[in-house]
Amino acid sequence: MATSSVGNRGPGQADMVAQVERMVYQLYQGQDSESRSVADQWLQSLQNSEQAWSLSWTLLQHQEVAVRNFGALMLHNKISKSW
């Protein structure tokens, strides 16, 4: 698992980016359906949170494509459902 290339984040947001990274990998590479289901539910919940607005921009700058993709998906979700 690689680290984010994004600088200038507070410790809380850096922790959240690391958690998103773990959940994205668990969703796409998890070995069992239960862990993938937990990751999917967590990521869906995050997409519906107020924090998703700012976090999505940070994720778009991540070095890992899967994490950037999730950031783009989250931003799309916020624009289409919350704007």
mmCIF file of the N, C-alpha and C atoms, coordinates in Angstrom:
data_MODEL
# 
_entry.id   MODEL 
# 
loop_
_atom_site.group_PDB 
_atom_site.id 
_atom_site.type_symbol 
_atom_site.label_atom_id 
_atom_site.label_alt_id 
_atom_site.label_comp_id 
_atom_site.label_asym_id 
_atom_site.label_entity_id 
_atom_site.label_seq_id 
_atom_site.pdbx_PDB_ins_code 
_atom_site.Cartn_x 
_atom_site.Cartn_y 
_atom_site.Cartn_z 
_atom_site.occupancy 
_atom_site.B_iso_or_equiv 
_atom_site.pdbx_formal_charge 
_atom_site.auth_seq_id 
_atom_site.auth_comp_id 
_atom_site.auth_asym_id 
_atom_site.auth_atom_id 
_atom_site.pdbx_PDB_model_num 
ATOM 1   N N  . MET A 1 1  ? 0.826   -1.166  0.000  1.00 0.00 ? 1  MET A N  1 
ATOM 2   C CA . MET A 1 1  ? 0.000   0.000   0.000  1.00 0.00 ? 1  MET A CA 1 
ATOM 3   C C  . MET A 1 1  ? 0.878   1.240   0.000  1.00 0.00 ? 1  MET A C  1 
ATOM 4   N N  . ALA A 1 2  ? 0.636   2.118   -0.936 1.00 0.00 ? 2  ALA A N  1 
ATOM 5   C CA . ALA A 1 2  ? 1.450   3.330   -1.048 1.00 0.00 ? 2  ALA A CA 1 
ATOM 6   C C  . ALA A 1 2  ? 0.839   4.451   -0.231 1.00 0.00 ? 2  ALA A C  1 
ATOM 7   N N  . THR A 1 3  ? 1.636   5.440   0.030  1.00 0.00 ? 3  THR A N  1 
ATOM 8   C CA . THR A 1 3  ? 1.154   6.586   0.777  1.00 0.00 ? 3  THR A CA 1 
ATOM 9   C C  . THR A 1 3  ? 0.720   7.671   -0.179 1.00 0.00 ? 3  THR A C  1 
ATOM 10  N N  . SER A 1 4  ? -0.022  8.614   0.346  1.00 0.00 ? 4  SER A N  1 
ATOM 11  C CA . SER A 1 4  ? -0.501  9.722   -0.460 1.00 0.00 ? 4  SER A CA 1 
ATOM 12  C C  . SER A 1 4  ? 0.636   10.670  -0.784 1.00 0.00 ? 4  SER A C  1 
ATOM 13  N N  . SER A 1 5  ? 0.555   11.280  -1.949 1.00 0.00 ? 5  SER A N  1 
ATOM 14  C CA . SER A 1 5  ? 1.552   12.268  -2.334 1.00 0.00 ? 5  SER A CA 1 
ATOM 15  C C  . SER A 1 5  ? 1.091   13.676  -2.000 1.00 0.00 ? 5  SER A C  1 
ATOM 16  N N  . VAL A 1 6  ? -0.022  13.821  -1.336 1.00 0.00 ? 6  VAL A N  1 
ATOM 17  C CA . VAL A 1 6  ? -0.596  15.122  -1.046 1.00 0.00 ? 6  VAL A CA 1 
ATOM 18  C C  . VAL A 1 6  ? 0.019   15.695  0.210  1.00 0.00 ? 6  VAL A C  1 
ATOM 19  N N  . GLY A 1 7  ? 0.426   16.950  0.167  1.00 0.00 ? 7  GLY A N  1 
ATOM 20  C CA . GLY A 1 7  ? 0.979   17.616  1.333  1.00 0.00 ? 7  GLY A CA 1 
ATOM 21  C C  . GLY A 1 7  ? -0.010  18.600  1.922  1.00 0.00 ? 7  GLY A C  1 
ATOM 22  N N  . ASN A 1 8  ? 0.370   19.239  3.021  1.00 0.00 ? 8  ASN A N  1 
ATOM 23  C CA . ASN A 1 8  ? -0.410  20.305  3.634  1.00 0.00 ? 8  ASN A CA 1 
ATOM 24  C C  . ASN A 1 8  ? -1.776  19.846  4.143  1.00 0.00 ? 8  ASN A C  1 
ATOM 25  N N  . ARG A 1 9  ? -1.852  18.683  4.732  1.00 0.00 ? 9  ARG A N  1 
ATOM 26  C CA . ARG A 1 9  ? -3.088  18.219  5.337  1.00 0.00 ? 9  ARG A CA 1 
ATOM 27  C C  . ARG A 1 9  ? -2.874  18.176  6.838  1.00 0.00 ? 9  ARG A C  1 
ATOM 28  N N  . GLY A 1 10 ? -3.951  18.391  7.567  1.00 0.00 ? 10 GLY A N  1 
ATOM 29  C CA . GLY A 1 10 ? -3.880  18.241  9.011  1.00 0.00 ? 10 GLY A CA 1 
ATOM 30  C C  . GLY A 1 10 ? -3.842  16.777  9.367  1.00 0.00 ? 10 GLY A C  1 
ATOM 31  N N  . PRO A 1 11 ? -3.470  16.474  10.624 1.00 0.00 ? 11 PRO A N  1 
ATOM 32  C CA . PRO A 1 11 ? -3.369  15.072  11.031 1.00 0.00 ? 11 PRO A CA 1 
ATOM 33  C C  . PRO A 1 11 ? -4.691  14.325  10.913 1.00 0.00 ? 11 PRO A C  1 
ATOM 34  N N  . GLY A 1 12 ? -5.807  14.989  11.180 1.00 0.00 ? 12 GLY A N  1 
ATOM 35  C CA . GLY A 1 12 ? -7.107  14.324  11.073 1.00 0.00 ? 12 GLY A CA 1 
ATOM 36  C C  . GLY A 1 12 ? -7.414  13.912  9.650  1.00 0.00 ? 12 GLY A C  1 
ATOM 37  N N  . GLN A 1 13 ? -7.144  14.787  8.706  1.00 0.00 ? 13 GLN A N  1 
ATOM 38  C CA . GLN A 1 13 ? -7.420  14.462  7.309  1.00 0.00 ? 13 GLN A CA 1 
ATOM 39  C C  . GLN A 1 13 ? -6.430  13.417  6.799  1.00 0.00 ? 13 GLN A C  1 
ATOM 40  N N  . ALA A 1 14 ? -5.199  13.476  7.234  1.00 0.00 ? 14 ALA A N  1 
ATOM 41  C CA . ALA A 1 14 ? -4.220  12.459  6.829  1.00 0.00 ? 14 ALA A CA 1 
ATOM 42  C C  . ALA A 1 14 ? -4.651  11.080  7.320  1.00 0.00 ? 14 ALA A C  1 
ATOM 43  N N  . ASP A 1 15 ? -5.171  11.015  8.536  1.00 0.00 ? 15 ASP A N  1 
ATOM 44  C CA . ASP A 1 15 ? -5.681  9.745   9.061  1.00 0.00 ? 15 ASP A CA 1 
ATOM 45  C C  . ASP A 1 15 ? -6.871  9.252   8.247  1.00 0.00 ? 15 ASP A C  1 
ATOM 46  N N  . MET A 1 16 ? -7.746  10.186  7.856  1.00 0.00 ? 16 MET A N  1 
ATOM 47  C CA . MET A 1 16 ? -8.915  9.805   7.072  1.00 0.00 ? 16 MET A CA 1 
ATOM 48  C C  . MET A 1 16 ? -8.506  9.306   5.688  1.00 0.00 ? 16 MET A C  1 
ATOM 49  N N  . VAL A 1 17 ? -7.525  9.945   5.076  1.00 0.00 ? 17 VAL A N  1 
ATOM 50  C CA . VAL A 1 17 ? -7.035  9.495   3.769  1.00 0.00 ? 17 VAL A CA 1 
ATOM 51  C C  . VAL A 1 17 ? -6.467  8.084   3.892  1.00 0.00 ? 17 VAL A C  1 
ATOM 52  N N  . ALA A 1 18 ? -5.721  7.829   4.935  1.00 0.00 ? 18 ALA A N  1 
ATOM 53  C CA . ALA A 1 18 ? -5.163  6.485   5.154  1.00 0.00 ? 18 ALA A CA 1 
ATOM 54  C C  . ALA A 1 18 ? -6.277  5.462   5.354  1.00 0.00 ? 18 ALA A C  1 
ATOM 55  N N  . GLN A 1 19 ? -7.333  5.839   6.067  1.00 0.00 ? 19 GLN A N  1 
ATOM 56  C CA . GLN A 1 19 ? -8.463  4.933   6.283  1.00 0.00 ? 19 GLN A CA 1 
ATOM 57  C C  . GLN A 1 19 ? -9.190  4.664   4.960  1.00 0.00 ? 19 GLN A C  1 
ATOM 58  N N  . VAL A 1 20 ? -9.387  5.700   4.156  1.00 0.00 ? 20 VAL A N  1 
ATOM 59  C CA . VAL A 1 20 ? -10.023 5.514   2.844  1.00 0.00 ? 20 VAL A CA 1 
ATOM 60  C C  . VAL A 1 20 ? -9.182  4.580   1.994  1.00 0.00 ? 20 VAL A C  1 
ATOM 61  N N  . GLU A 1 21 ? -7.875  4.790   1.996  1.00 0.00 ? 21 GLU A N  1 
ATOM 62  C CA . GLU A 1 21 ? -6.985  3.931   1.225  1.00 0.00 ? 21 GLU A CA 1 
ATOM 63  C C  . GLU A 1 21 ? -7.142  2.468   1.656  1.00 0.00 ? 21 GLU A C  1 
ATOM 64  N N  . ARG A 1 22 ? -7.154  2.219   2.948  1.00 0.00 ? 22 ARG A N  1 
ATOM 65  C CA . ARG A 1 22 ? -7.326  0.844   3.446  1.00 0.00 ? 22 ARG A CA 1 
ATOM 66  C C  . ARG A 1 22 ? -8.660  0.255   2.997  1.00 0.00 ? 22 ARG A C  1 
ATOM 67  N N  . MET A 1 23 ? -9.718  1.049   3.087  1.00 0.00 ? 23 MET A N  1 
ATOM 68  C CA . MET A 1 23 ? -11.050 0.551   2.732  1.00 0.00 ? 23 MET A CA 1 
ATOM 69  C C  . MET A 1 23 ? -11.181 0.304   1.229  1.00 0.00 ? 23 MET A C  1 
ATOM 70  N N  . VAL A 1 24 ? -10.582 1.155   0.421  1.00 0.00 ? 24 VAL A N  1 
ATOM 71  C CA . VAL A 1 24 ? -10.618 0.949   -1.028 1.00 0.00 ? 24 VAL A CA 1 
ATOM 72  C C  . VAL A 1 24 ? -9.908  -0.356  -1.381 1.00 0.00 ? 24 VAL A C  1 
ATOM 73  N N  . TYR A 1 25 ? -8.752  -0.592  -0.799 1.00 0.00 ? 25 TYR A N  1 
ATOM 74  C CA . TYR A 1 25 ? -8.041  -1.842  -1.066 1.00 0.00 ? 25 TYR A CA 1 
ATOM 75  C C  . TYR A 1 25 ? -8.800  -3.044  -0.523 1.00 0.00 ? 25 TYR A C  1 
ATOM 76  N N  . GLN A 1 26 ? -9.438  -2.884  0.616  1.00 0.00 ? 26 GLN A N  1 
ATOM 77  C CA . GLN A 1 26 ? -10.238 -3.980  1.178  1.00 0.00 ? 26 GLN A CA 1 
ATOM 78  C C  . GLN A 1 26 ? -11.415 -4.293  0.258  1.00 0.00 ? 26 GLN A C  1 
ATOM 79  N N  . LEU A 1 27 ? -12.026 -3.250  -0.298 1.00 0.00 ? 27 LEU A N  1 
ATOM 80  C CA . LEU A 1 27 ? -13.161 -3.450  -1.202 1.00 0.00 ? 27 LEU A CA 1 
ATOM 81  C C  . LEU A 1 27 ? -12.745 -4.172  -2.476 1.00 0.00 ? 27 LEU A C  1 
ATOM 82  N N  . TYR A 1 28 ? -11.651 -3.737  -3.081 1.00 0.00 ? 28 TYR A N  1 
ATOM 83  C CA . TYR A 1 28 ? -11.242 -4.288  -4.368 1.00 0.00 ? 28 TYR A CA 1 
ATOM 84  C C  . TYR A 1 28 ? -10.372 -5.534  -4.270 1.00 0.00 ? 28 TYR A C  1 
ATOM 85  N N  . GLN A 1 29 ? -9.656  -5.693  -3.157 1.00 0.00 ? 29 GLN A N  1 
ATOM 86  C CA . GLN A 1 29 ? -8.730  -6.816  -3.063 1.00 0.00 ? 29 GLN A CA 1 
ATOM 87  C C  . GLN A 1 29 ? -8.992  -7.722  -1.871 1.00 0.00 ? 29 GLN A C  1 
ATOM 88  N N  . GLY A 1 30 ? -10.069 -7.477  -1.142 1.00 0.00 ? 30 GLY A N  1 
ATOM 89  C CA . GLY A 1 30 ? -10.373 -8.285  0.035  1.00 0.00 ? 30 GLY A CA 1 
ATOM 90  C C  . GLY A 1 30 ? -10.583 -9.745  -0.325 1.00 0.00 ? 30 GLY A C  1 
ATOM 91  N N  . GLN A 1 31 ? -10.194 -10.602 0.588  1.00 0.00 ? 31 GLN A N  1 
ATOM 92  C CA . GLN A 1 31 ? -10.256 -12.030 0.333  1.00 0.00 ? 31 GLN A CA 1 
ATOM 93  C C  . GLN A 1 31 ? -11.625 -12.642 0.631  1.00 0.00 ? 31 GLN A C  1 
ATOM 94  N N  . ASP A 1 32 ? -12.428 -11.971 1.442  1.00 0.00 ? 32 ASP A N  1 
ATOM 95  C CA . ASP A 1 32 ? -13.724 -12.542 1.770  1.00 0.00 ? 32 ASP A CA 1 
ATOM 96  C C  . ASP A 1 32 ? -14.836 -11.511 1.559  1.00 0.00 ? 32 ASP A C  1 
ATOM 97  N N  . SER A 1 33 ? -16.020 -12.004 1.296  1.00 0.00 ? 33 SER A N  1 
ATOM 98  C CA . SER A 1 33 ? -17.136 -11.116 0.975  1.00 0.00 ? 33 SER A CA 1 
ATOM 99  C C  . SER A 1 33 ? -17.557 -10.260 2.166  1.00 0.00 ? 33 SER A C  1 
ATOM 100 N N  . GLU A 1 34 ? -17.366 -10.749 3.384  1.00 0.00 ? 34 GLU A N  1 
ATOM 101 C CA . GLU A 1 34 ? -17.748 -9.970  4.553  1.00 0.00 ? 34 GLU A CA 1 
ATOM 102 C C  . GLU A 1 34 ? -16.880 -8.718  4.693  1.00 0.00 ? 34 GLU A C  1 
ATOM 103 N N  . SER A 1 35 ? -15.583 -8.847  4.507  1.00 0.00 ? 35 SER A N  1 
ATOM 104 C CA . SER A 1 35 ? -14.715 -7.673  4.621  1.00 0.00 ? 35 SER A CA 1 
ATOM 105 C C  . SER A 1 35 ? -14.978 -6.688  3.481  1.00 0.00 ? 35 SER A C  1 
ATOM 106 N N  . ARG A 1 36 ? -15.265 -7.200  2.292  1.00 0.00 ? 36 ARG A N  1 
ATOM 107 C CA . ARG A 1 36 ? -15.605 -6.311  1.173  1.00 0.00 ? 36 ARG A CA 1 
ATOM 108 C C  . ARG A 1 36 ? -16.921 -5.583  1.441  1.00 0.00 ? 36 ARG A C  1 
ATOM 109 N N  . SER A 1 37 ? -17.864 -6.271  2.032  1.00 0.00 ? 37 SER A N  1 
ATOM 110 C CA . SER A 1 37 ? -19.153 -5.661  2.360  1.00 0.00 ? 37 SER A CA 1 
ATOM 111 C C  . SER A 1 37 ? -18.995 -4.556  3.406  1.00 0.00 ? 37 SER A C  1 
ATOM 112 N N  . VAL A 1 38 ? -18.179 -4.802  4.414  1.00 0.00 ? 38 VAL A N  1 
ATOM 113 C CA . VAL A 1 38 ? -17.916 -3.781  5.442  1.00 0.00 ? 38 VAL A CA 1 
ATOM 114 C C  . VAL A 1 38 ? -17.274 -2.554  4.811  1.00 0.00 ? 38 VAL A C  1 
ATOM 115 N N  . ALA A 1 39 ? -16.290 -2.765  3.947  1.00 0.00 ? 39 ALA A N  1 
ATOM 116 C CA . ALA A 1 39 ? -15.613 -1.649  3.280  1.00 0.00 ? 39 ALA A CA 1 
ATOM 117 C C  . ALA A 1 39 ? -16.592 -0.884  2.400  1.00 0.00 ? 39 ALA A C  1 
ATOM 118 N N  . ASP A 1 40 ? -17.428 -1.597  1.661  1.00 0.00 ? 40 ASP A N  1 
ATOM 119 C CA . ASP A 1 40 ? -18.411 -0.949  0.790  1.00 0.00 ? 40 ASP A CA 1 
ATOM 120 C C  . ASP A 1 40 ? -19.373 -0.079  1.600  1.00 0.00 ? 40 ASP A C  1 
ATOM 121 N N  . GLN A 1 41 ? -19.878 -0.595  2.695  1.00 0.00 ? 41 GLN A N  1 
ATOM 122 C CA . GLN A 1 41 ? -20.800 0.172   3.538  1.00 0.00 ? 41 GLN A CA 1 
ATOM 123 C C  . GLN A 1 41 ? -20.112 1.397   4.129  1.00 0.00 ? 41 GLN A C  1 
ATOM 124 N N  . TRP A 1 42 ? -18.867 1.243   4.574  1.00 0.00 ? 42 TRP A N  1 
ATOM 125 C CA . TRP A 1 42 ? -18.135 2.363   5.159  1.00 0.00 ? 42 TRP A CA 1 
ATOM 126 C C  . TRP A 1 42 ? -17.900 3.454   4.119  1.00 0.00 ? 42 TRP A C  1 
ATOM 127 N N  . LEU A 1 43 ? -17.481 3.048   2.923  1.00 0.00 ? 43 LEU A N  1 
ATOM 128 C CA . LEU A 1 43 ? -17.213 4.013   1.857  1.00 0.00 ? 43 LEU A CA 1 
ATOM 129 C C  . LEU A 1 43 ? -18.494 4.708   1.390  1.00 0.00 ? 43 LEU A C  1 
ATOM 130 N N  . GLN A 1 44 ? -19.597 3.985   1.328  1.00 0.00 ? 44 GLN A N  1 
ATOM 131 C CA . GLN A 1 44 ? -20.869 4.607   0.964  1.00 0.00 ? 44 GLN A CA 1 
ATOM 132 C C  . GLN A 1 44 ? -21.300 5.621   2.012  1.00 0.00 ? 44 GLN A C  1 
ATOM 133 N N  . SER A 1 45 ? -21.117 5.279   3.261  1.00 0.00 ? 45 SER A N  1 
ATOM 134 C CA . SER A 1 45 ? -21.453 6.202   4.340  1.00 0.00 ? 45 SER A CA 1 
ATOM 135 C C  . SER A 1 45 ? -20.604 7.468   4.246  1.00 0.00 ? 45 SER A C  1 
ATOM 136 N N  . LEU A 1 46 ? -19.328 7.296   3.964  1.00 0.00 ? 46 LEU A N  1 
ATOM 137 C CA . LEU A 1 46 ? -18.433 8.441   3.825  1.00 0.00 ? 46 LEU A CA 1 
ATOM 138 C C  . LEU A 1 46 ? -18.878 9.344   2.676  1.00 0.00 ? 46 LEU A C  1 
ATOM 139 N N  . GLN A 1 47 ? -19.305 8.745   1.572  1.00 0.00 ? 47 GLN A N  1 
ATOM 140 C CA . GLN A 1 47 ? -19.758 9.534   0.423  1.00 0.00 ? 47 GLN A CA 1 
ATOM 141 C C  . GLN A 1 47 ? -20.937 10.432  0.772  1.00 0.00 ? 47 GLN A C  1 
ATOM 142 N N  . ASN A 1 48 ? -21.744 10.013  1.715  1.00 0.00 ? 48 ASN A N  1 
ATOM 143 C CA . ASN A 1 48 ? -22.926 10.784  2.104  1.00 0.00 ? 48 ASN A CA 1 
ATOM 144 C C  . ASN A 1 48 ? -22.643 11.779  3.220  1.00 0.00 ? 48 ASN A C  1 
ATOM 145 N N  . SER A 1 49 ? -21.425 11.816  3.706  1.00 0.00 ? 49 SER A N  1 
ATOM 146 C CA . SER A 1 49 ? -21.090 12.715  4.813  1.00 0.00 ? 49 SER A CA 1 
ATOM 147 C C  . SER A 1 49 ? -20.745 14.110  4.296  1.00 0.00 ? 49 SER A C  1 
ATOM 148 N N  . GLU A 1 50 ? -20.809 15.075  5.166  1.00 0.00 ? 50 GLU A N  1 
ATOM 149 C CA . GLU A 1 50 ? -20.435 16.448  4.827  1.00 0.00 ? 50 GLU A CA 1 
ATOM 150 C C  . GLU A 1 50 ? -18.939 16.538  4.535  1.00 0.00 ? 50 GLU A C  1 
ATOM 151 N N  . GLN A 1 51 ? -18.164 15.710  5.203  1.00 0.00 ? 51 GLN A N  1 
ATOM 152 C CA . GLN A 1 51 ? -16.707 15.693  5.026  1.00 0.00 ? 51 GLN A CA 1 
ATOM 153 C C  . GLN A 1 51 ? -16.300 15.298  3.605  1.00 0.00 ? 51 GLN A C  1 
ATOM 154 N N  . ALA A 1 52 ? -17.181 14.638  2.890  1.00 0.00 ? 52 ALA A N  1 
ATOM 155 C CA . ALA A 1 52 ? -16.861 14.164  1.541  1.00 0.00 ? 52 ALA A CA 1 
ATOM 156 C C  . ALA A 1 52 ? -16.517 15.300  0.590  1.00 0.00 ? 52 ALA A C  1 
ATOM 157 N N  . TRP A 1 53 ? -17.098 16.474  0.805  1.00 0.00 ? 53 TRP A N  1 
ATOM 158 C CA . TRP A 1 53 ? -16.800 17.606  -0.080 1.00 0.00 ? 53 TRP A CA 1 
ATOM 159 C C  . TRP A 1 53 ? -15.301 17.910  -0.098 1.00 0.00 ? 53 TRP A C  1 
ATOM 160 N N  . SER A 1 54 ? -14.710 18.106  1.042  1.00 0.00 ? 54 SER A N  1 
ATOM 161 C CA . SER A 1 54 ? -13.289 18.466  1.081  1.00 0.00 ? 54 SER A CA 1 
ATOM 162 C C  . SER A 1 54 ? -12.382 17.259  0.875  1.00 0.00 ? 54 SER A C  1 
ATOM 163 N N  . LEU A 1 55 ? -12.779 16.116  1.392  1.00 0.00 ? 55 LEU A N  1 
ATOM 164 C CA . LEU A 1 55 ? -11.952 14.921  1.282  1.00 0.00 ? 55 LEU A CA 1 
ATOM 165 C C  . LEU A 1 55 ? -11.809 14.466  -0.167 1.00 0.00 ? 55 LEU A C  1 
ATOM 166 N N  . SER A 1 56 ? -12.848 14.617  -0.959 1.00 0.00 ? 56 SER A N  1 
ATOM 167 C CA . SER A 1 56 ? -12.781 14.167  -2.351 1.00 0.00 ? 56 SER A CA 1 
ATOM 168 C C  . SER A 1 56 ? -11.677 14.894  -3.120 1.00 0.00 ? 56 SER A C  1 
ATOM 169 N N  . TRP A 1 57 ? -11.495 16.186  -2.858 1.00 0.00 ? 57 TRP A N  1 
ATOM 170 C CA . TRP A 1 57 ? -10.440 16.946  -3.545 1.00 0.00 ? 57 TRP A CA 1 
ATOM 171 C C  . TRP A 1 57 ? -9.050  16.443  -3.148 1.00 0.00 ? 57 TRP A C  1 
ATOM 172 N N  . THR A 1 58 ? -8.899  16.085  -1.896 1.00 0.00 ? 58 THR A N  1 
ATOM 173 C CA . THR A 1 58 ? -7.624  15.533  -1.435 1.00 0.00 ? 58 THR A CA 1 
ATOM 174 C C  . THR A 1 58 ? -7.358  14.181  -2.092 1.00 0.00 ? 58 THR A C  1 
ATOM 175 N N  . LEU A 1 59 ? -8.388  13.344  -2.169 1.00 0.00 ? 59 LEU A N  1 
ATOM 176 C CA . LEU A 1 59 ? -8.225  12.018  -2.759 1.00 0.00 ? 59 LEU A CA 1 
ATOM 177 C C  . LEU A 1 59 ? -7.902  12.092  -4.252 1.00 0.00 ? 59 LEU A C  1 
ATOM 178 N N  . LEU A 1 60 ? -8.394  13.123  -4.921 1.00 0.00 ? 60 LEU A N  1 
ATOM 179 C CA . LEU A 1 60 ? -8.093  13.282  -6.347 1.00 0.00 ? 60 LEU A CA 1 
ATOM 180 C C  . LEU A 1 60 ? -6.605  13.495  -6.610 1.00 0.00 ? 60 LEU A C  1 
ATOM 181 N N  . GLN A 1 61 ? -5.850  13.867  -5.598 1.00 0.00 ? 61 GLN A N  1 
ATOM 182 C CA . GLN A 1 61 ? -4.415  14.104  -5.750 1.00 0.00 ? 61 GLN A CA 1 
ATOM 183 C C  . GLN A 1 61 ? -3.567  12.918  -5.274 1.00 0.00 ? 61 GLN A C  1 
ATOM 184 N N  . HIS A 1 62 ? -4.206  11.845  -4.862 1.00 0.00 ? 62 HIS A N  1 
ATOM 185 C CA . HIS A 1 62 ? -3.505  10.670  -4.340 1.00 0.00 ? 62 HIS A CA 1 
ATOM 186 C C  . HIS A 1 62 ? -2.732  9.984   -5.457 1.00 0.00 ? 62 HIS A C  1 
ATOM 187 N N  . GLN A 1 63 ? -1.615  9.361   -5.120 1.00 0.00 ? 63 GLN A N  1 
ATOM 188 C CA . GLN A 1 63 ? -0.792  8.717   -6.149 1.00 0.00 ? 63 GLN A CA 1 
ATOM 189 C C  . GLN A 1 63 ? -1.397  7.405   -6.653 1.00 0.00 ? 63 GLN A C  1 
ATOM 190 N N  . GLU A 1 64 ? -2.256  6.764   -5.876 1.00 0.00 ? 64 GLU A N  1 
ATOM 191 C CA . GLU A 1 64 ? -2.862  5.494   -6.288 1.00 0.00 ? 64 GLU A CA 1 
ATOM 192 C C  . GLU A 1 64 ? -4.138  5.735   -7.094 1.00 0.00 ? 64 GLU A C  1 
ATOM 193 N N  . VAL A 1 65 ? -4.221  5.104   -8.248 1.00 0.00 ? 65 VAL A N  1 
ATOM 194 C CA . VAL A 1 65 ? -5.347  5.301   -9.156 1.00 0.00 ? 65 VAL A CA 1 
ATOM 195 C C  . VAL A 1 65 ? -6.674  4.907   -8.515 1.00 0.00 ? 65 VAL A C  1 
ATOM 196 N N  . ALA A 1 66 ? -6.715  3.799   -7.791 1.00 0.00 ? 66 ALA A N  1 
ATOM 197 C CA . ALA A 1 66 ? -7.970  3.348   -7.177 1.00 0.00 ? 66 ALA A CA 1 
ATOM 198 C C  . ALA A 1 66 ? -8.494  4.372   -6.170 1.00 0.00 ? 66 ALA A C  1 
ATOM 199 N N  . VAL A 1 67 ? -7.605  5.010   -5.444 1.00 0.00 ? 67 VAL A N  1 
ATOM 200 C CA . VAL A 1 67 ? -8.003  6.020   -4.462 1.00 0.00 ? 67 VAL A CA 1 
ATOM 201 C C  . VAL A 1 67 ? -8.449  7.293   -5.178 1.00 0.00 ? 67 VAL A C  1 
ATOM 202 N N  . ARG A 1 68 ? -7.745  7.676   -6.222 1.00 0.00 ? 68 ARG A N  1 
ATOM 203 C CA . ARG A 1 68 ? -8.177  8.842   -7.022 1.00 0.00 ? 68 ARG A CA 1 
ATOM 204 C C  . ARG A 1 68 ? -9.549  8.583   -7.629 1.00 0.00 ? 68 ARG A C  1 
ATOM 205 N N  . ASN A 1 69 ? -9.759  7.371   -8.124 1.00 0.00 ? 69 ASN A N  1 
ATOM 206 C CA . ASN A 1 69 ? -11.042 7.006   -8.708 1.00 0.00 ? 69 ASN A CA 1 
ATOM 207 C C  . ASN A 1 69 ? -12.162 7.138   -7.675 1.00 0.00 ? 69 ASN A C  1 
ATOM 208 N N  . PHE A 1 70 ? -11.911 6.674   -6.467 1.00 0.00 ? 70 PHE A N  1 
ATOM 209 C CA . PHE A 1 70 ? -12.923 6.805   -5.423 1.00 0.00 ? 70 PHE A CA 1 
ATOM 210 C C  . PHE A 1 70 ? -13.172 8.280   -5.108 1.00 0.00 ? 70 PHE A C  1 
ATOM 211 N N  . GLY A 1 71 ? -12.124 9.092   -5.069 1.00 0.00 ? 71 GLY A N  1 
ATOM 212 C CA . GLY A 1 71 ? -12.287 10.528  -4.837 1.00 0.00 ? 71 GLY A CA 1 
ATOM 213 C C  . GLY A 1 71 ? -13.162 11.163  -5.905 1.00 0.00 ? 71 GLY A C  1 
ATOM 214 N N  . ALA A 1 72 ? -12.958 10.781  -7.164 1.00 0.00 ? 72 ALA A N  1 
ATOM 215 C CA . ALA A 1 72 ? -13.766 11.305  -8.263 1.00 0.00 ? 72 ALA A CA 1 
ATOM 216 C C  . ALA A 1 72 ? -15.217 10.842  -8.143 1.00 0.00 ? 72 ALA A C  1 
ATOM 217 N N  . LEU A 1 73 ? -15.394 9.579   -7.795 1.00 0.00 ? 73 LEU A N  1 
ATOM 218 C CA . LEU A 1 73 ? -16.739 9.042   -7.597 1.00 0.00 ? 73 LEU A CA 1 
ATOM 219 C C  . LEU A 1 73 ? -17.451 9.771   -6.459 1.00 0.00 ? 73 LEU A C  1 
ATOM 220 N N  . MET A 1 74 ? -16.715 10.015  -5.380 1.00 0.00 ? 74 MET A N  1 
ATOM 221 C CA . MET A 1 74 ? -17.302 10.696  -4.228 1.00 0.00 ? 74 MET A CA 1 
ATOM 222 C C  . MET A 1 74 ? -17.687 12.131  -4.596 1.00 0.00 ? 74 MET A C  1 
ATOM 223 N N  . LEU A 1 75 ? -16.839 12.831  -5.325 1.00 0.00 ? 75 LEU A N  1 
ATOM 224 C CA . LEU A 1 75 ? -17.146 14.196  -5.736 1.00 0.00 ? 75 LEU A CA 1 
ATOM 225 C C  . LEU A 1 75 ? -18.359 14.211  -6.672 1.00 0.00 ? 75 LEU A C  1 
ATOM 226 N N  . HIS A 1 76 ? -18.392 13.285  -7.604 1.00 0.00 ? 76 HIS A N  1 
ATOM 227 C CA . HIS A 1 76 ? -19.545 13.176  -8.508 1.00 0.00 ? 76 HIS A CA 1 
ATOM 228 C C  . HIS A 1 76 ? -20.824 12.956  -7.704 1.00 0.00 ? 76 HIS A C  1 
ATOM 229 N N  . ASN A 1 77 ? -20.766 12.071  -6.733 1.00 0.00 ? 77 ASN A N  1 
ATOM 230 C CA . ASN A 1 77 ? -21.921 11.778  -5.888 1.00 0.00 ? 77 ASN A CA 1 
ATOM 231 C C  . ASN A 1 77 ? -22.385 13.035  -5.147 1.00 0.00 ? 77 ASN A C  1 
ATOM 232 N N  . LYS A 1 78 ? -21.436 13.778  -4.582 1.00 0.00 ? 78 LYS A N  1 
ATOM 233 C CA . LYS A 1 78 ? -21.802 14.991  -3.833 1.00 0.00 ? 78 LYS A CA 1 
ATOM 234 C C  . LYS A 1 78 ? -22.422 16.034  -4.762 1.00 0.00 ? 78 LYS A C  1 
ATOM 235 N N  . ILE A 1 79 ? -21.858 16.213  -5.950 1.00 0.00 ? 79 ILE A N  1 
ATOM 236 C CA . ILE A 1 79 ? -22.392 17.197  -6.889 1.00 0.00 ? 79 ILE A CA 1 
ATOM 237 C C  . ILE A 1 79 ? -23.785 16.806  -7.354 1.00 0.00 ? 79 ILE A C  1 
ATOM 238 N N  . SER A 1 80 ? -23.961 15.560  -7.704 1.00 0.00 ? 80 SER A N  1 
ATOM 239 C CA . SER A 1 80 ? -25.237 15.132  -8.265 1.00 0.00 ? 80 SER A CA 1 
ATOM 240 C C  . SER A 1 80 ? -26.359 15.017  -7.221 1.00 0.00 ? 80 SER A C  1 
ATOM 241 N N  . LYS A 1 81 ? -26.008 14.769  -5.962 1.00 0.00 ? 81 LYS A N  1 
ATOM 242 C CA . LYS A 1 81 ? -27.046 14.563  -4.947 1.00 0.00 ? 81 LYS A CA 1 
ATOM 243 C C  . LYS A 1 81 ? -27.162 15.678  -3.920 1.00 0.00 ? 81 LYS A C  1 
ATOM 244 N N  . SER A 1 82 ? -26.134 16.500  -3.794 1.00 0.00 ? 82 SER A N  1 
ATOM 245 C CA . SER A 1 82 ? -26.149 17.480  -2.703 1.00 0.00 ? 82 SER A CA 1 
ATOM 246 C C  . SER A 1 82 ? -26.028 18.926  -3.155 1.00 0.00 ? 82 SER A C  1 
ATOM 247 N N  . TRP A 1 83 ? -25.886 19.140  -4.419 1.00 0.00 ? 83 TRP A N  1 
ATOM 248 C CA . TRP A 1 83 ? -25.686 20.514  -4.869 1.00 0.00 ? 83 TRP A CA 1 
ATOM 249 C C  . TRP A 1 83 ? -27.013 21.135  -5.202 1.00 0.00 ? 83 TRP A C  1 
# 
